[in-house]
Amino acid sequence: MRQDIQVIDHPLVQHKLSVARNRDTTTDNFRRLVREIAAMLAYEATRDLPVEYADIHTPITACSVPVISGKKLCLVSILRAGNGMLDGMIDLLPNARVGHIGLYRDPETLEAVEYYFKVPDDIAERMVIVVDPMLATGNTALAALSRLKEAGATSLKYVCLLASPEGLAALRAAYPDVAVVTAAIDRCLDEHGYIVPGLGDAGDRIFGTL
């Protein structure tokens, strides 16, 4: 596995993902599982944040302790399914700014069509974590990353619940500088561009619009 593609194989992540895959999992439980998995992926995605030491006083004595060294973060959700991951990440990263990119996949061409884009003005100064439950064909991811780079973003990571080999290959070819954090790499895509075995349409399952 390439170092810039990180699969989080922690037992808790894998168990929760397995429950989420089950077609009998209810909307409320699926939504909760996505939030919980997202928080754990955020923990891993921020593992390389720089730290510095600050002097504090505990109730016992003075000491020097590690703190994040002022690195500003921005979470960017690919609408609409990405919003299902946001709350879990914000729980862990409450000071992060949040951006949104509205994209939908044309059912005929499978190409991404943009309908909304809003990110912080200072995005060039921030580490950007793009969140979307599925990296399938890669077309949506590539469109999102292209727009973020146009806006000035230079430090980017892509976090998803599931990835396909085809989507990873497309992302690596276009943006080798963007690291990917995912809970699993599945077998392949079907003829409709869905991940197999996957978990279905994440947006529909999060928002109950099946």
C-alpha distance (Angstrom), angle and dihedral (degrees) to the residues before:
residue distance angle dihedral
M1 . . .
R2 3.78 . .
Q3 3.79 115.3 .
D4 3.82 90.5 -124.1
I5 3.82 90.9 58.1
Q6 3.80 110.3 66.7
V7 3.80 120.6 -172.2
I8 3.80 111.5 -164.1
D9 3.79 103.7 -141.6
H10 3.81 97.1 174.0
P11 3.83 108.8 143.9
L12 3.81 93.0 -122.5
V13 3.79 92.0 52.6
Q14 3.78 92.6 47.0
H15 3.82 93.6 46.6
K16 3.80 93.3 49.7
L17 3.80 91.2 46.3
S18 3.81 90.4 51.4
V19 3.81 91.0 53.1
A20 3.81 90.0 47.5
R21 3.81 91.0 52.7
N22 3.81 92.0 57.9
R23 3.80 110.5 102.9
D24 3.81 89.6 -143.9
T25 3.81 93.4 61.4
T26 3.81 108.1 113.4
T27 3.79 124.4 -121.4
D28 3.81 94.2 -107.9
N29 3.79 92.6 49.3
F30 3.80 92.6 44.7
R31 3.81 90.7 51.3
R32 3.82 91.0 49.4
L33 3.80 92.5 48.0
V34 3.81 92.6 51.0
R35 3.80 89.7 51.3
E36 3.81 92.6 49.2
I37 3.80 94.5 46.2
A38 3.81 90.3 47.3
A39 3.80 91.1 55.4
M40 3.79 90.7 52.8
L41 3.80 91.9 47.4
A42 3.81 89.7 49.8
Y43 3.81 88.4 54.9
E44 3.80 90.0 57.3
A45 3.81 95.9 39.2
T46 3.81 90.6 58.0
R47 3.80 96.0 44.7
D48 3.82 91.5 109.2
L49 3.81 96.9 51.8
P50 3.81 109.1 134.2
V51 3.81 118.6 -111.1
E52 3.78 135.5 -160.8
Y53 3.78 132.1 -171.4
A54 3.78 125.4 -101.9
D55 3.80 130.3 -173.1
I56 3.80 115.4 -120.5
H57 3.80 139.0 159.7
T58 3.79 118.7 -121.4
P59 3.82 117.8 -163.2
I60 3.81 85.3 -92.9
T61 3.81 108.4 40.1
A62 3.79 148.5 -29.5
C63 3.81 117.4 -78.2
S64 3.77 144.8 161.2
V65 3.82 114.3 -111.7
P66 3.83 136.0 -178.0
V67 3.82 118.4 -105.2
I68 3.78 131.7 171.8
S69 3.79 106.1 -86.7
G70 3.78 99.4 -125.3
K71 3.81 97.5 -78.5
K72 3.79 106.5 163.1
L73 3.79 117.3 -138.7
C74 3.79 135.4 -156.5
L75 3.79 124.9 -168.7
V76 3.80 112.7 -154.7
S77 3.79 117.5 -163.2
I78 3.78 120.9 -156.6
L79 3.80 102.2 -140.7
R80 2.83 133.7 -85.3
A81 3.79 109.4 -0.9
G82 3.80 93.6 34.8
N83 3.79 89.0 68.8
G84 3.79 88.3 68.9
M85 3.81 88.1 66.5
L86 3.81 97.5 43.1
D87 3.80 100.3 79.4
G88 3.79 93.3 52.9
M89 3.78 90.9 50.6
I90 3.79 94.3 44.6
D91 3.81 88.9 52.6
L92 3.79 86.7 62.7
L93 3.83 97.5 33.5
P94 3.81 105.4 35.5
N95 3.82 94.3 162.8
A96 3.79 95.3 54.9
R97 3.78 119.4 114.0
V98 3.80 116.6 -127.7
G99 3.79 130.1 -136.2
H100 3.81 131.0 -178.3
I101 3.78 134.0 -148.1
G102 3.79 117.6 -169.2
L103 3.80 111.5 -149.1
Y104 3.77 133.4 155.4
R105 3.78 129.5 -171.3
D106 3.79 116.2 -118.0
P107 3.83 103.7 -125.8
E108 3.81 92.5 -142.0
T109 3.81 103.1 43.5
L110 3.85 97.7 21.3
E111 3.82 86.1 -136.8
A112 3.80 120.1 140.4
V113 3.81 118.2 -108.2
E114 3.82 117.8 -161.7
Y115 3.81 122.0 -139.9
Y116 3.84 103.6 159.2
F117 3.81 138.2 26.6
K118 3.81 127.0 174.9
V119 3.82 125.3 153.3
P120 3.82 135.1 153.0
D121 3.81 115.3 -76.3
D122 3.81 90.9 -124.9
I123 3.80 95.2 52.8
A124 3.81 90.1 128.1
E125 3.80 88.1 68.1
R126 3.80 95.3 50.1
M127 3.77 138.0 80.9
V128 3.80 102.2 -120.0
I129 3.80 122.7 -148.1
V130 3.81 112.1 -167.6
V131 3.80 113.7 -155.9
D132 3.80 129.1 -160.6
P133 3.81 125.3 142.5
M134 3.82 95.5 -131.4
L135 3.80 133.5 44.7
A136 3.81 98.0 -171.2
T137 3.82 119.0 145.8
G138 3.79 89.6 -3.3
N139 3.80 93.1 -129.0
T140 3.80 94.2 114.4
A141 3.80 92.3 45.5
L142 3.80 92.2 49.8
A143 3.81 91.9 48.8
A144 3.81 91.3 49.7
L145 3.79 94.2 47.0
S146 3.80 91.4 47.0
R147 3.82 91.8 54.0
L148 3.80 92.1 46.3
K149 3.78 91.9 51.3
E150 3.81 89.5 48.4
A151 3.83 87.1 54.0
G152 3.81 90.0 54.1
A153 3.81 104.2 -96.1
T154 3.80 112.1 150.5
S155 3.83 103.8 164.5
L156 3.81 108.5 62.1
K157 3.78 139.0 164.7
Y158 3.80 128.7 178.4
V159 3.81 118.7 -144.2
C160 3.80 123.0 -170.9
L161 3.79 140.0 156.7
L162 3.80 94.7 -130.1
A163 3.79 135.4 16.8
S164 3.77 132.9 -171.1
P165 3.81 122.6 -141.4
E166 3.81 88.5 -120.7
G167 3.81 93.1 53.2
L168 3.78 92.8 46.8
A169 3.79 91.4 50.2
A170 3.81 91.4 50.9
L171 3.80 93.0 48.2
R172 3.81 93.6 46.1
A173 3.80 91.7 49.5
A174 3.81 93.9 50.4
Y175 3.81 101.1 33.6
P176 3.81 112.7 20.1
D177 3.81 88.9 164.6
V178 3.83 93.1 64.5
A179 3.81 113.8 89.1
V180 3.80 118.5 -145.9
V181 3.81 125.7 -144.0
T182 3.80 116.0 -170.2
A183 3.79 140.3 158.8
A184 3.82 94.2 -133.8
I185 3.79 145.6 -1.2
D186 3.79 108.3 -139.2
R187 3.79 130.8 -153.1
C188 3.80 105.6 -95.1
L189 3.80 147.0 -57.6
D190 3.80 123.5 -79.0
E191 3.81 124.4 -133.6
H192 3.82 90.1 -84.4
G193 3.81 94.3 53.2
Y194 3.82 95.3 -105.0
I195 3.80 121.0 139.6
V196 3.82 115.4 -106.7
P197 3.01 123.0 -113.3
G198 3.81 84.6 1.0
L199 3.79 123.9 137.1
G200 3.78 102.6 -94.3
D201 3.80 124.7 -107.1
A202 3.80 103.8 -16.1
G203 3.81 94.3 -160.7
D204 3.78 93.2 52.6
R205 3.79 91.6 46.9
I206 3.82 93.7 47.4
F207 3.80 94.9 48.5
G208 3.80 99.3 32.2
T209 3.80 96.1 -118.4
L210 3.79 98.5 132.3
